[in-house]
Amino acid sequence: MILAPPLLFAKPKSNLPRTEQRAKLVPMSLHEISDGELIANFARKDQHGQEALSTLYDRYIRAALGLATQVLFNREEAEEVVQDCFFKLWENPGIYRAGQGSFAAFFMTMIRNRSVDFLRKRRDHATLEDEEGNLLPIKDARESPLERTELSALGDTLQTVLKSLSAAHRETVERAFYREESREEIAEAMNVPVGTVKSRLKYALDKLRNRMKGREWE
Amino acid sequence: MNEAESNNPELNNTELHELLPLYALNQVSLEERIQLETALQNNPAWRAELEELRQVFVGLNFAAPVVVPSPDLKSRLLERVAQSSTAPKEVVRSVLAHKTETKLETKLETKSKAKSVPWLFGGLGLAAAVSSVLIWNSSAPPALASLATDAAVVASSEGYILLGNNELSKSPIVVVDPAGKAHPIALESMKPMWFTEAVISQGKGYLLCGANNKLIVVDLKTDRVLSTHIAPAGSAGLNVVAGEVWLKGASSGEVVVFKGNTQHTKQLSSAQNMPMLDFMDAVLPSKQGVWISHHAKGELFLLDAKTLEVTKKLELGGAPVALSAWRTHILVVDVTGALLQLDQNGKLEKRLALPGHPDKMTVGTGQNGTFAYLTDRAGMVFKVNLEGWKLEMEKKFQNPMDITALPDGHLALADGKGGLKMLDAALEPIQPS
């Protein structure tokens, strides 16, 4: 029998760095520090925290707005979703945990999920009224060790591949991934059998996957 | 999900391979998922492909053309942030009521409709009567569907019903109190939940999450998460024995017992990898000790409750995944399709072949106490007459994940696709009064 240290009823550990660790950030230029360190400053809820948010906003706003617009096809709604994501992160910085992949991968997944939620609620003629809460749900969060610059480069590569696909293949990927439409919804929208949707998706994703792996593009 | 495909019991390799992108997008049916995960176990090339697909999806988030924001977007955000930082937090407890039929409703409720409507069971005036009154820390109406979306585990005791949802949401846990009010509990988690067990004991609710390997303890009276603890890999079996929390790891092969402030671990069998769908096992206290199933090898262990020493090991065969006490007997669900009855020493008395793959069980209460109810995720609930030792009834549901008997003889069914359902002894939905 192995006796382990006491665990039951221990309080969960805070995800925030210790005060002295945060204090080290103050003298540095905000543009020099990592995403995770910027977010750690949010907890201060002061001018410095707002400056950290401003820096993070500058880093991500264009890509985030591009992704939300890709899902929603509506600039105003996309701005609303993106602003809401930044605000939720400000209110609950603990939703991102360093060590579980890069912030870039986490945040963009969050943007896409919230955009799809918005899209679904728009389809249901409902409004986003239940968004105020202590925790932000991030379903299907994709973990990746790649940082923003690497992911941005990967995104550029995949964008090139997407553009090289036929319109039908590209639309299938966009509907399945960005808008999270089911195979039946895609089939109905594109007026093709469900089997065609599956084969198109497989073909297109194989192209994207192989390009990502650095294989020769045909 | 395509209904025609979901009924197709076997897909060939080509068809399964073609489904891999949809699997990575969480767009496959339960049946397809089971087949794919089985195939993935023996196919490292497919597993590598799956990981590559997931990285493609991460990259696709950065593949949309960038968009330049409106000039005032940043100032609007910072203004909102500044206001939130200076204004005192306002917590509004809004009580919304919502009349449902036999499950928590699935559409958005509007504030103007808010009205308390009790949800009584068949006019019987039962202690466990449930209403759909919701309490939410917001002035805005919540999406009620989120309270019973992808219901996975359900437990009932001490007048409470405890529900776990297999989905990352604001309310992966819902407590229905003795007055019939449903209280959603927020829980932060990076991975979508995969609840395997729920137990109520002495005012606390215990839930096991196999995806995050966590034991979660909630206070049923205050709706607060008291603590979370690291659980063994593939955590599936859970019970509270004389104040001690017993866990079984289906894939780790371990038993972990929390006794006061100490944690004790007993390795019953070697660890082995398995998909989350196979996270199934059970813990059952008895006078002789604590029975633990290890379905991966078809075994049942009896452990001394004080020393954790194995006092008996039964090689039942099949895959025992659920245990219940009935009179002086032990009931064992074999997920390969059988119900076994053992005597208190573990000797096999009866075996009843069942269709499908049942994996959860509850024994009825009151006049219904001679029946066992078993759920099969593929869609069936079985009612077994324990005295007559025969399958009395089987009824189709959408995705029955777990079932528990209520004190009055009724049943609460966690249906992954149909929500939380209240049923009578004949498995018929109870109509609200």
HADDOCK unambig.tbl for C-alpha pairs under 7 A between the chains (distance, minus, plus):
assign (segid A and resid 1 and name CA) (segid B and resid 264 and name CA) 6.46 0.50 0.50
assign (segid A and resid 1 and name CA) (segid B and resid 265 and name CA) 5.83 0.50 0.50
assign (segid A and resid 1 and name CA) (segid B and resid 266 and name CA) 5.75 0.50 0.50
assign (segid A and resid 2 and name CA) (segid B and resid 264 and name CA) 5.78 0.50 0.50
assign (segid A and resid 2 and name CA) (segid B and resid 265 and name CA) 5.51 0.50 0.50
assign (segid A and resid 3 and name CA) (segid B and resid 262 and name CA) 6.90 0.50 0.50
assign (segid A and resid 3 and name CA) (segid B and resid 263 and name CA) 5.91 0.50 0.50
assign (segid A and resid 3 and name CA) (segid B and resid 264 and name CA) 5.18 0.50 0.50
assign (segid A and resid 4 and name CA) (segid B and resid 262 and name CA) 6.61 0.50 0.50
assign (segid A and resid 4 and name CA) (segid B and resid 263 and name CA) 5.33 0.50 0.50
assign (segid A and resid 4 and name CA) (segid B and resid 264 and name CA) 6.54 0.50 0.50
assign (segid A and resid 5 and name CA) (segid B and resid 262 and name CA) 6.39 0.50 0.50
assign (segid A and resid 5 and name CA) (segid B and resid 263 and name CA) 6.80 0.50 0.50
assign (segid A and resid 6 and name CA) (segid B and resid 261 and name CA) 4.78 0.50 0.50
assign (segid A and resid 6 and name CA) (segid B and resid 262 and name CA) 4.67 0.50 0.50
assign (segid A and resid 6 and name CA) (segid B and resid 263 and name CA) 6.21 0.50 0.50
assign (segid A and resid 7 and name CA) (segid B and resid 229 and name CA) 6.53 0.50 0.50
assign (segid A and resid 7 and name CA) (segid B and resid 261 and name CA) 6.50 0.50 0.50
assign (segid A and resid 7 and name CA) (segid B and resid 262 and name CA) 6.90 0.50 0.50
assign (segid A and resid 7 and name CA) (segid B and resid 263 and name CA) 6.96 0.50 0.50
assign (segid A and resid 8 and name CA) (segid B and resid 229 and name CA) 6.66 0.50 0.50
assign (segid A and resid 8 and name CA) (segid B and resid 258 and name CA) 6.68 0.50 0.50
assign (segid A and resid 8 and name CA) (segid B and resid 261 and name CA) 5.86 0.50 0.50
assign (segid A and resid 9 and name CA) (segid B and resid 226 and name CA) 6.73 0.50 0.50
assign (segid A and resid 9 and name CA) (segid B and resid 227 and name CA) 5.16 0.50 0.50
assign (segid A and resid 10 and name CA) (segid B and resid 227 and name CA) 6.38 0.50 0.50
assign (segid A and resid 11 and name CA) (segid B and resid 227 and name CA) 6.01 0.50 0.50
assign (segid A and resid 12 and name CA) (segid B and resid 227 and name CA) 6.73 0.50 0.50
assign (segid A and resid 12 and name CA) (segid B and resid 228 and name CA) 6.87 0.50 0.50
assign (segid A and resid 45 and name CA) (segid B and resid 85 and name CA) 6.05 0.50 0.50
assign (segid A and resid 62 and name CA) (segid B and resid 66 and name CA) 5.05 0.50 0.50
assign (segid A and resid 62 and name CA) (segid B and resid 67 and name CA) 5.03 0.50 0.50
assign (segid A and resid 62 and name CA) (segid B and resid 68 and name CA) 5.51 0.50 0.50
assign (segid A and resid 62 and name CA) (segid B and resid 69 and name CA) 6.70 0.50 0.50
assign (segid A and resid 63 and name CA) (segid B and resid 62 and name CA) 6.53 0.50 0.50
assign (segid A and resid 63 and name CA) (segid B and resid 66 and name CA) 4.86 0.50 0.50
assign (segid A and resid 63 and name CA) (segid B and resid 67 and name CA) 6.78 0.50 0.50
assign (segid A and resid 65 and name CA) (segid B and resid 66 and name CA) 6.77 0.50 0.50
assign (segid A and resid 65 and name CA) (segid B and resid 67 and name CA) 5.60 0.50 0.50
assign (segid A and resid 66 and name CA) (segid B and resid 64 and name CA) 5.59 0.50 0.50
assign (segid A and resid 66 and name CA) (segid B and resid 65 and name CA) 5.44 0.50 0.50
assign (segid A and resid 66 and name CA) (segid B and resid 66 and name CA) 4.30 0.50 0.50
assign (segid A and resid 66 and name CA) (segid B and resid 67 and name CA) 4.67 0.50 0.50
assign (segid A and resid 67 and name CA) (segid B and resid 61 and name CA) 6.42 0.50 0.50
assign (segid A and resid 67 and name CA) (segid B and resid 64 and name CA) 5.35 0.50 0.50
assign (segid A and resid 70 and name CA) (segid B and resid 64 and name CA) 6.37 0.50 0.50
assign (segid A and resid 83 and name CA) (segid B and resid 77 and name CA) 6.15 0.50 0.50
assign (segid A and resid 87 and name CA) (segid B and resid 81 and name CA) 6.80 0.50 0.50
assign (segid A and resid 105 and name CA) (segid B and resid 58 and name CA) 6.31 0.50 0.50
assign (segid A and resid 108 and name CA) (segid B and resid 61 and name CA) 6.05 0.50 0.50
assign (segid A and resid 109 and name CA) (segid B and resid 61 and name CA) 6.92 0.50 0.50
assign (segid A and resid 129 and name CA) (segid B and resid 140 and name CA) 5.57 0.50 0.50
assign (segid A and resid 129 and name CA) (segid B and resid 141 and name CA) 6.57 0.50 0.50
assign (segid A and resid 130 and name CA) (segid B and resid 140 and name CA) 5.68 0.50 0.50
assign (segid A and resid 130 and name CA) (segid B and resid 141 and name CA) 6.05 0.50 0.50
assign (segid A and resid 130 and name CA) (segid B and resid 142 and name CA) 4.87 0.50 0.50
assign (segid A and resid 130 and name CA) (segid B and resid 143 and name CA) 6.69 0.50 0.50
assign (segid A and resid 132 and name CA) (segid B and resid 138 and name CA) 6.40 0.50 0.50
assign (segid A and resid 133 and name CA) (segid B and resid 137 and name CA) 6.98 0.50 0.50
assign (segid A and resid 135 and name CA) (segid B and resid 170 and name CA) 6.78 0.50 0.50
assign (segid A and resid 135 and name CA) (segid B and resid 186 and name CA) 6.97 0.50 0.50
assign (segid A and resid 135 and name CA) (segid B and resid 188 and name CA) 6.75 0.50 0.50
assign (segid A and resid 137 and name CA) (segid B and resid 168 and name CA) 6.13 0.50 0.50
assign (segid A and resid 137 and name CA) (segid B and resid 169 and name CA) 5.12 0.50 0.50
assign (segid A and resid 137 and name CA) (segid B and resid 170 and name CA) 6.11 0.50 0.50
assign (segid A and resid 138 and name CA) (segid B and resid 168 and name CA) 6.83 0.50 0.50
assign (segid A and resid 139 and name CA) (segid B and resid 168 and name CA) 5.42 0.50 0.50
assign (segid A and resid 139 and name CA) (segid B and resid 192 and name CA) 6.32 0.50 0.50
assign (segid A and resid 140 and name CA) (segid B and resid 191 and name CA) 6.94 0.50 0.50
assign (segid A and resid 140 and name CA) (segid B and resid 192 and name CA) 6.58 0.50 0.50
assign (segid A and resid 141 and name CA) (segid B and resid 190 and name CA) 6.75 0.50 0.50
assign (segid A and resid 142 and name CA) (segid B and resid 58 and name CA) 6.48 0.50 0.50
assign (segid A and resid 151 and name CA) (segid B and resid 59 and name CA) 5.88 0.50 0.50
assign (segid A and resid 151 and name CA) (segid B and resid 62 and name CA) 6.57 0.50 0.50
assign (segid A and resid 152 and name CA) (segid B and resid 62 and name CA) 5.60 0.50 0.50
assign (segid A and resid 154 and name CA) (segid B and resid 59 and name CA) 5.63 0.50 0.50
assign (segid A and resid 155 and name CA) (segid B and resid 59 and name CA) 4.94 0.50 0.50
assign (segid A and resid 155 and name CA) (segid B and resid 60 and name CA) 5.74 0.50 0.50
assign (segid A and resid 155 and name CA) (segid B and resid 62 and name CA) 4.37 0.50 0.50
assign (segid A and resid 155 and name CA) (segid B and resid 63 and name CA) 3.96 0.50 0.50
assign (segid A and resid 156 and name CA) (segid B and resid 63 and name CA) 5.65 0.50 0.50
assign (segid A and resid 158 and name CA) (segid B and resid 60 and name CA) 6.65 0.50 0.50
assign (segid A and resid 158 and name CA) (segid B and resid 63 and name CA) 6.01 0.50 0.50
assign (segid A and resid 159 and name CA) (segid B and resid 63 and name CA) 4.85 0.50 0.50
assign (segid A and resid 159 and name CA) (segid B and resid 64 and name CA) 6.94 0.50 0.50
assign (segid A and resid 182 and name CA) (segid B and resid 27 and name CA) 6.48 0.50 0.50
assign (segid A and resid 198 and name CA) (segid B and resid 18 and name CA) 6.56 0.50 0.50
assign (segid A and resid 199 and name CA) (segid B and resid 18 and name CA) 6.68 0.50 0.50
assign (segid A and resid 202 and name CA) (segid B and resid 18 and name CA) 6.03 0.50 0.50
assign (segid A and resid 202 and name CA) (segid B and resid 21 and name CA) 6.35 0.50 0.50
assign (segid A and resid 208 and name CA) (segid B and resid 56 and name CA) 6.92 0.50 0.50
assign (segid A and resid 209 and name CA) (segid B and resid 52 and name CA) 6.34 0.50 0.50
assign (segid A and resid 209 and name CA) (segid B and resid 53 and name CA) 6.33 0.50 0.50
assign (segid A and resid 209 and name CA) (segid B and resid 56 and name CA) 6.17 0.50 0.50
